[in-house]
Amino acid sequence: MKVCIVGIGLIGGSLAIDLKRRGFADTIVGVDSNIHHQNIALHSGLVDEIDTLQNAVSKSELIILSTPVNVNREMLPDILNWIGETNKVVTDMGSTKAGIANAVINHPNRGRYVASHPMAGTEFSGPMAAIGKLFDYKHAIICDPELSDADALETVMALYKTLNMRLSYMKSVEHDIHVAYVSHISHITSFSLALSVLAKEKDEGTILKLAGGGFDSTVRLAKSNAETWAPIFLQNAEYIIEVMDSYLEKMNLFKKYILEKNQDGLKDLMNEANTIRKILN
């Protein structure tokens, strides 16, 4: 199968490695607006060729969109126009789904699109960040499967099977609510903590000397690419604001008990939070 990957960064590049290595794709056609990313992807062997978006779509059987969510949303209607009445399949890797789903809900070729989201990644970006086995044994979500043609759905399911991912199915809106709580708020809190520490500790050496494993793991996501995450926060604003309100409520409760020197209240909060072990272990 000839596969077009639009956006050859961490996700797109990691897809290219495993889809080619595991025999799902015979040829990978890369599309990227960044000339440096193009050169790295081509010369490192992540892709077999580089082309323009329209040319790549015309010569590929599967088109994978792995650019920022706002760019995916802008491209998808044109891509569905270009594929016409062919059997080409389009999917995206974006972290928000309702916006892109609504953009093509009435498109005559909506059935050729499968909305999906592999729940995998690192804090790094660009083609040099691409790694094999990034997706192994992680969860992938397919949204609104009833709106996709059966053969298109089968193709994307086969893609995720090749990547050794565990599949779940849900509505686009349901997806966006869940990821606001389990993914998007984690990035916002990480960015916020990093900003707080940088504002207080002007000396980078002090941060490095005193920061332990807990700080490092909490602030790791603050190294994530702003070009990727700003559009995610804006597209999923309604549900992110909801979870931020809940988060700030809990933060203020901690603040209240600390000011009151209420040790029992603090213990109760932490013990209640500890029940997350039953879910995550």
N, C-alpha and C positions, 0 to 999 in steps of 0.2 A: 504494500500500500504506500502511496505517496502522500506524505503528511506535510501540511503547511503549519508552521508555528509562528505566530505573530507576537513579537516581543521575546527576545532571546536573552532573558535575564536569569535570575535564580530559578524560577518556576519553569519557564520555557526551555532553558538550557538543560535543567535536570530531566524534564520530560524527554528531550531529544536523546539524552544519553541512554535512558532505559528503554525507550520505544525502539531504538535502533539495535541496541545490544540484545534485546530479548525477541527480536524478529517481528515485532508488530509493524514496523515501518521499514520499507526497503529504501526509501529516499526521504530525507528531511529537507524541506525548502524553508529557509529562514527569511523573515521580514522584520526589519527593525529600523526606526527612524534615526538611530544613533550610529554614525559611520564607524566609530570605534568598536561598538558592540558587533557590528557586521563583520569587521575584520577579525576580531578575536574569535567569534563563533565559527567563521569559515576556516581560519588557519589552525584552530585547535581541533577541528573535526566535529564540533557540535552539530553542524549542519553540512549538507552536501552542496548546497548552492544558496545564493542570496538573490532575491528578486523583489520587484515591486509588489504591493499588496494585490492589485488586480491580476497581474500575471501569475502570482503564486496561487491565488484562488482558482484561476482557470485551469491550472495544471495539476491540482491536488484533489484527492478524494475526501480527505478529512482536513478541516481548517480549525486550528486551536487558537483561541484568543487568550493571550497571557500578558496583556498590557494593563496599565491602571484602569480601574473600573469605569471611569468616565470616558476613556478612549475606547474601551470595548463597546460601551453603549452607543457611541457615535458611529463606530464602524459597522456594527452588526446589520442595520437596515440595508446599507449599500452591498454588503457581502451577500445577503439573502436575495437582493435584486440580481446580482451578477450570476449566482448559481442557477437561476431560472428554474426549469423543470427537470434538472439533472438529479442524480442520486447522491450528490455531494452532501456531506454532513458538517455542521458547524457546532462547536461547543466552546465554552469559555471557562476560565479558571478563577473568575473573580470572587471576591469575598462579600459582595452584595448581589442580591438577585432580583428584588422587586422592581428596581429601576430599569434594568436591562430587559426584564420580561415584559414590562409594560410598554417599552419602546417598540416591540414587534408583535404585540398581542394580536393585532389585526392584519399582520402581513400575510400575503397569500402563501408564502413559503415558510411560515412559522414552524411547520412540522419537521423541517430539515434542521432545526436548531434544538440542541439539548442543553438546558441550563445546568451547569454543574460547578462544584466547588471542592477540590481536594484540600483537606484540612492538614496541610503540611507546609513547612517553610523554615527558614532561619532568619536571623536578623541582618543577614548580608544580602547584597543585591548585585546585579550585573552578571554577565556570562562567566566571569571568573569565579563566581560563587556557586555555579552549577555543580552538583554532585550526584553520583549514582546512588540508587536505593533511598533517595529522599522520601519517597512515598510509601515504601514498604510497610505494610501492616497499620497504616494510618486510616482514618475514615475519609470517605468521599461522599458527598451529598449530591444527588440528582434531584432537581426541583421541577415540579409540574410535569412529571413524566407523561401524563395523559395528553399533553399538548404536542408531544413529539411523535413523529412517525415511528412505527415499530422497528423498522430496519435501522433508522438513525439511533434510536435508543439502544439497540443491540450493539451497534458499533462502539458507542461510548461506554457501555457496560464492559465490552471486551477490552477497551483501552484500560479501564481501571482494574480489570482482572489481570492484565499484563503487568500492571504496576503493583500487584499484590495488595490492593486497597480493599477495605471493608465498605460496602455500599449501604447507604440509607436513602430514603425517599421522603420528601416533604414539599409543602407549598412554599413558594418564594417568600411570602411575607413571614411565614413561620420560621424559615431559615434565617431571615434577617433579624428577627427577634432573638433567636438563640445565639447567633454569633455576636450580637451586641454584648451579651452577658459573658460568653466564654472566651471571646477573642478580642473584640474591639476595645472593651474597657481595660483589658490588660495592657494594651499598648498605650492608652491614654494615661493610665496611672504610672506606667514606666517613664513616659516622656515627662510627666509632671514631677516625679521624684528626681529625675536627672536635673531638671531645671531648678528645683529647690536646692539641691546639693551644690550645683554650679554657682548659684547666687550666694550661697553661704560660704563655700570653700573656694576662694579664689586661687588658692595654691593647689595645683594639680598633684603635686607630690604628696600633700597631706591626704588627699582623697585616696591615692594609691596605697599609702601606708596603712590607713585605717579601715579601708573597705574590706569587709570579709566576704565569705561565700554567699551569705544572705543578701547583701547589697548587690553583689554582682549578678546573682540570678534574678533579682527583682528588676534591676535597671537594664538588663541585657537587651530588652526589646526597644529601648530608647535609641539603639543604633540602627533601627529600621529606617528604610528609605521614605523621606517625606513626600516624594513624588507619588509613591504608592499609597500612603496612608491618608494624606489629606483628602483625596477624592472619596475614599471609603468612609471617612467620618462624615463628610457632607452628604453622601448618598444615603447613609443609614442614620441620618441625624435624629429622626423621631425616636427611634429605639435606643440610640446611644444616649440621648438626653434623659430618657426614662431611667436607664441603668445608672447614669451619673448622679441623678437625684437620689436614687436608692443608696449608692455608694457614699455620697456626701452625708446622708442621714446617719449611716453607720459610723463614719469618721467623726461626726459631731457628737455621737453618743460616747465614743471612746474619749473624746476631748472633755466632755461633761464629767465622766467618771474619774478621769485623771485630775481635773481641777478640784473635784470633790474629795479626792483621795479615797475613792470608793473601790477598795480592793475586791470585794465580793462582786460588785457590778462588772468589773473588768474580767474577773474569772468566768462569770456567767457568759459574757460575750465570747470569750475565747473558747470556752468549752462547747458552746453552741456552734462556733465556727469549726471546731475539730471534727464535727460529724461529717464533714466533707470527705474524711478518710474512707468512710463506708462506700462512697461513690468512686473515688479515685484509686483506691487500692485494689 
